[in-house]
Amino acid sequence: MKILLLGKDGQLGWELQRSLAPLGELVALGEGDSQYCADFMNLDGIANTVREIAPDIIVNAAAYTAVDKAQTNAELARTINALAPAVLAKEAQRLGAWLIHYSTDYVFDGSGDQPWTETDATNPLSVYGKTKLEGDLAIRDSGCKHLIFRTSWVFAARGANFAKTMLRLAQERDQLSVINDQFGAPTGADLLADVTAHAVLHALRYPDVSGLYNLAAGGVTTWYDYASFVIETARNDGLTLKVAPESVRPIPASAFPLPAPRPTNSRLDTNKLQSTFKLTLPNWQIGMKRMLTEIGGK
């Protein structure tokens, strides 16, 4: 079995290289690859890459994730998040290959306080969310065999993320203000990668599982409680921090306006995924503690 992984150098792509390698011959490509085109701005080049490699499974971990910059770079975001996945879906359908793709909680408007299901109406608030939704729909409408995993608040030991930013600021500042009225589940890239490998093996045996799934760690938190957990865990592990526990202050999102609006409610109902693939998704704190140990609180 041959697997083509695109976006190998990102947080998720890095973990997918590990989890997919035992499944078959893995061809992992990043934007700077010299042998094949992996530049999502070159749609013909991407199509030619798929045709040359002729994989059984295409895993797309590439995306334009600069949420605020997408507001003023809409065409760039759309090409990477929507048009390129549409090309991959077309080529997957032609080959009879599976396409694995990753989506986001940003396809929802964040209303209410109930976890979103796969059948809930979408209503993205930002360019980023709109382009990701367009990509999802293009894959669905292509008719190719696919697994689309919608996730939230991704973190990893590799690369930048919210937890690392909080630790850095906690060592530099006497006081932190963190948003406390947006809800979701921090989800490790390692968890996403491991679930992907499991789901791929299951899908090869049971192709009728093709479709859309929510995939996020268990539990729910706010950015404020997330930051507090990270800082408390690091302090308990012996990291010297400048900020005192009582100096981490909760604030509303309205006090920290950004170019792209964020969903208030990013809770995702993962019952469909857990039932279909016979999985139990661990609470977010488990993956976060592991990541903090891995980076040594730095």
C-alpha positions as CSV (number, residue, x, y, z in Angstrom):
1,M,0.0,0.0,0.0
2,K,1.3,3.4,-0.9
3,I,0.4,6.5,1.1
4,L,1.0,10.1,0.0
5,L,1.2,12.6,2.9
6,L,1.1,16.3,2.0
7,G,2.1,19.0,4.6
8,K,4.7,16.8,6.3
9,D,6.4,19.7,8.1
10,G,3.5,21.1,10.1
11,Q,2.5,20.1,13.6
12,L,0.1,17.4,12.4
13,G,2.2,16.4,9.4
14,W,5.2,15.7,11.6
15,E,3.1,13.4,13.8
16,L,1.5,11.7,10.8
17,Q,4.9,10.7,9.4
18,R,5.3,8.6,12.6
19,S,1.8,7.1,12.7
20,L,1.5,6.3,9.0
21,A,4.9,4.8,8.4
22,P,4.0,1.3,9.6
23,L,1.0,1.1,7.3
24,G,2.8,0.9,4.0
25,E,5.1,2.8,1.7
26,L,5.0,6.4,2.9
27,V,5.8,9.3,0.5
28,A,5.8,12.4,2.7
29,L,6.1,15.8,1.0
30,G,6.5,19.3,2.1
31,E,6.4,22.6,0.2
32,G,10.1,22.6,-0.5
33,D,10.3,19.1,-1.9
34,S,12.5,18.9,-5.0
35,Q,11.3,15.7,-6.6
36,Y,7.5,16.4,-6.6
37,C,5.4,19.5,-6.5
38,A,3.8,19.9,-3.1
39,D,3.0,23.6,-3.5
40,F,-0.7,24.1,-3.0
41,M,-0.6,27.3,-5.0
42,N,0.3,25.2,-8.0
43,L,-2.9,23.2,-8.6
44,D,-1.7,21.5,-11.8
45,G,1.5,20.6,-10.1
46,I,-0.4,19.0,-7.2
47,A,-2.6,17.0,-9.6
48,N,0.5,15.8,-11.5
49,T,2.1,14.7,-8.2
50,V,-0.8,12.5,-7.3
51,R,-0.9,11.0,-10.8
52,E,2.9,10.3,-10.7
53,I,2.8,8.7,-7.3
54,A,-0.6,7.0,-7.7
55,P,-1.2,6.4,-4.0
56,D,-3.8,4.2,-2.4
57,I,-4.3,6.8,0.3
58,I,-3.8,10.6,0.2
59,V,-3.5,12.3,3.5
60,N,-3.7,16.1,3.4
61,A,-2.2,17.8,6.4
62,A,-1.5,21.1,4.6
63,A,-3.7,24.1,5.3
64,Y,-3.6,27.9,5.5
65,T,-4.1,28.4,9.2
66,A,-3.2,32.1,9.7
67,V,-6.8,32.9,10.7
68,D,-6.4,36.7,11.0
69,K,-4.2,37.1,7.9
70,A,-6.8,35.1,5.9
71,Q,-9.2,38.1,6.3
72,T,-7.0,40.1,3.9
73,N,-5.5,37.1,2.0
74,A,-8.8,35.5,1.0
75,E,-7.7,34.2,-2.4
76,L,-4.5,32.6,-1.0
77,A,-6.5,31.0,1.8
78,R,-9.1,29.8,-0.6
79,T,-6.6,28.2,-3.0
80,I,-4.9,26.3,-0.2
81,N,-7.9,25.4,1.9
82,A,-10.5,24.8,-0.8
83,L,-9.2,24.6,-4.4
84,A,-6.3,22.3,-3.7
85,P,-8.4,19.8,-1.6
86,A,-10.9,19.8,-4.5
87,V,-8.0,18.8,-6.9
88,L,-6.9,16.1,-4.5
89,A,-10.5,14.8,-4.3
90,K,-10.8,14.7,-8.1
91,E,-7.6,12.8,-8.4
92,A,-8.5,10.4,-5.5
93,Q,-11.8,9.7,-7.3
94,R,-10.0,9.0,-10.5
95,L,-7.6,6.6,-8.8
96,G,-10.1,5.0,-6.5
97,A,-7.9,6.2,-3.6
98,W,-8.9,7.3,-0.1
99,L,-8.5,11.0,0.8
100,I,-8.0,11.9,4.4
101,H,-8.5,15.6,5.2
102,Y,-8.6,17.8,8.3
103,S,-11.2,20.5,9.0
104,T,-12.0,22.8,11.8
105,D,-14.6,24.0,14.4
106,Y,-14.4,27.4,12.6
107,V,-17.0,26.1,10.1
108,F,-19.6,26.8,12.8
109,D,-20.7,30.2,14.1
110,G,-20.1,29.3,17.8
111,S,-23.7,29.9,18.9
112,G,-25.3,28.0,21.8
113,D,-23.6,25.9,24.4
114,Q,-24.1,22.3,23.0
115,P,-21.4,20.3,21.3
116,W,-21.7,20.5,17.5
117,T,-22.5,17.3,15.6
118,E,-21.6,16.4,12.0
119,T,-25.1,17.2,10.8
120,D,-25.5,20.6,12.4
121,A,-25.8,23.6,10.0
122,T,-22.6,25.3,9.3
123,N,-22.2,29.1,9.3
124,P,-18.5,30.2,9.4
125,L,-17.7,33.7,10.7
126,S,-14.3,34.2,9.1
127,V,-12.6,33.8,5.7
128,Y,-10.6,30.9,7.2
129,G,-13.8,29.1,8.3
130,K,-15.4,29.7,4.9
131,T,-12.5,28.4,2.9
132,K,-12.2,25.3,5.1
133,L,-15.9,24.6,4.7
134,E,-15.6,25.0,0.9
135,G,-12.9,22.4,0.9
136,D,-15.0,20.0,3.0
137,L,-17.9,20.4,0.6
138,A,-15.7,19.9,-2.5
139,I,-14.4,16.6,-1.1
140,R,-17.9,15.4,-0.2
141,D,-19.3,16.3,-3.6
142,S,-16.4,14.7,-5.5
143,G,-17.7,11.2,-4.7
144,C,-14.2,10.0,-3.6
145,K,-13.8,7.8,-0.6
146,H,-12.9,10.1,2.2
147,L,-12.5,10.7,5.9
148,I,-12.8,14.4,6.9
149,F,-11.9,15.0,10.5
150,R,-13.1,18.3,12.1
151,T,-11.0,19.2,15.1
152,S,-10.2,22.1,17.4
153,W,-7.4,24.0,19.3
154,V,-4.6,21.8,17.9
155,F,-1.3,21.7,19.8
156,A,2.0,19.8,19.5
157,A,5.5,19.7,21.0
158,R,6.8,20.8,17.6
159,G,6.0,24.3,16.5
160,A,4.3,27.2,18.1
161,N,1.1,26.9,20.1
162,F,-1.0,28.6,22.8
163,A,0.5,26.6,25.7
164,K,4.1,27.5,24.7
165,T,3.1,31.1,24.3
166,M,1.5,31.1,27.8
167,L,4.7,29.6,29.3
168,R,6.9,32.2,27.7
169,L,4.7,35.1,28.8
170,A,4.5,33.7,32.3
171,Q,8.3,33.8,32.5
172,E,8.4,37.4,31.2
173,R,5.4,39.2,32.8
174,D,3.9,39.8,36.2
175,Q,0.3,39.6,34.9
176,L,-1.6,37.8,32.1
177,S,-5.1,38.4,30.8
178,V,-6.7,35.4,29.0
179,I,-10.1,35.0,27.3
180,N,-12.6,33.2,29.4
181,D,-15.8,33.1,27.3
182,Q,-14.7,30.8,24.4
183,F,-15.1,27.0,24.9
184,G,-13.4,24.1,23.3
185,A,-11.1,21.1,23.7
186,P,-7.3,21.4,23.1
187,T,-6.4,18.5,20.9
188,G,-2.9,17.0,20.4
189,A,-1.5,16.5,17.0
190,D,-0.2,13.1,18.2
191,L,-3.8,12.1,19.1
192,L,-5.0,13.2,15.6
193,A,-2.3,11.2,13.9
194,D,-2.9,8.1,15.9
195,V,-6.6,8.2,15.4
196,T,-6.0,8.8,11.7
197,A,-3.8,5.6,11.4
198,H,-6.4,3.6,13.2
199,A,-9.3,5.0,11.1
200,V,-7.4,4.3,7.8
201,L,-7.0,0.6,8.6
202,H,-10.7,0.4,9.6
203,A,-11.8,2.2,6.4
204,L,-9.8,-0.2,4.2
205,R,-11.8,-3.0,5.6
206,Y,-15.2,-1.2,5.9
207,P,-15.3,1.4,3.1
208,D,-18.9,2.4,4.0
209,V,-17.4,4.5,6.9
210,S,-16.5,7.1,4.3
211,G,-17.6,10.5,5.5
212,L,-17.3,13.4,8.0
213,Y,-16.3,13.0,11.7
214,N,-15.7,15.3,14.6
215,L,-12.3,14.5,16.2
216,A,-11.2,16.3,19.4
217,A,-9.9,15.4,22.8
218,G,-12.4,14.8,25.6
219,G,-13.6,17.4,28.0
220,V,-14.1,21.2,27.6
221,T,-12.3,24.3,28.8
222,T,-11.8,28.0,28.2
223,W,-8.6,29.7,27.1
224,Y,-8.3,31.1,30.6
225,D,-8.6,27.7,32.3
226,Y,-6.3,26.2,29.7
227,A,-3.7,28.8,30.4
228,S,-4.1,28.3,34.2
229,F,-3.7,24.5,33.8
230,V,-0.5,24.9,31.8
231,I,1.0,27.4,34.2
232,E,0.1,25.4,37.3
233,T,1.4,22.2,35.8
234,A,4.7,23.8,34.8
235,R,5.1,25.4,38.2
236,N,4.4,22.0,39.9
237,D,7.1,20.5,37.6
238,G,9.6,23.0,38.9
239,L,9.7,25.7,36.2
240,T,10.3,29.2,37.6
241,L,7.6,31.6,36.5
242,K,7.4,35.3,37.1
243,V,3.6,35.5,37.1
244,A,1.8,34.6,40.3
245,P,-1.3,32.3,40.1
246,E,-3.6,35.1,41.2
247,S,-2.2,37.4,38.5
248,V,-3.7,35.4,35.6
249,R,-6.9,37.3,35.0
250,P,-10.0,36.2,33.0
251,I,-11.3,38.6,30.4
252,P,-14.1,38.5,27.8
253,A,-13.2,38.1,24.1
254,S,-14.7,41.6,23.5
255,A,-11.7,43.0,25.4
256,F,-9.3,41.5,22.9
257,P,-10.6,42.2,19.4
258,L,-9.0,40.4,16.5
259,P,-9.4,40.8,12.7
260,A,-11.2,37.4,12.4
261,P,-14.0,36.6,14.8
262,R,-13.6,33.3,16.8
263,P,-16.5,30.9,17.6
264,T,-17.6,31.2,21.2
265,N,-18.6,27.6,21.3
266,S,-16.1,25.2,19.7
267,R,-17.4,22.1,21.5
268,L,-17.4,19.1,19.2
269,D,-19.6,16.0,19.7
270,T,-17.3,13.0,18.9
271,N,-19.8,10.2,19.5
272,K,-20.0,9.3,15.8
273,L,-16.3,8.8,15.5
274,Q,-15.9,6.9,18.8
275,S,-18.8,4.5,17.9
276,T,-17.7,4.0,14.3
277,F,-14.0,3.3,14.9
278,K,-14.4,1.7,18.4
279,L,-12.3,4.4,20.1
280,T,-12.2,6.3,23.4
281,L,-10.8,9.8,23.2
282,P,-8.9,10.9,26.3
283,N,-9.5,14.1,28.1
284,W,-7.4,17.1,26.8
285,Q,-5.4,17.4,30.1
286,I,-3.8,14.0,29.4
287,G,-2.3,15.1,26.1
288,M,-1.4,18.5,27.4
289,K,0.6,17.0,30.4
290,R,2.4,14.8,28.0
291,M,3.3,17.7,25.7
292,L,4.5,19.8,28.6
293,T,6.7,16.9,29.8
294,E,8.1,16.5,26.3
295,I,9.1,20.1,25.9
296,G,10.5,20.3,29.5
297,G,8.2,23.2,30.4
298,K,10.1,25.5,27.9
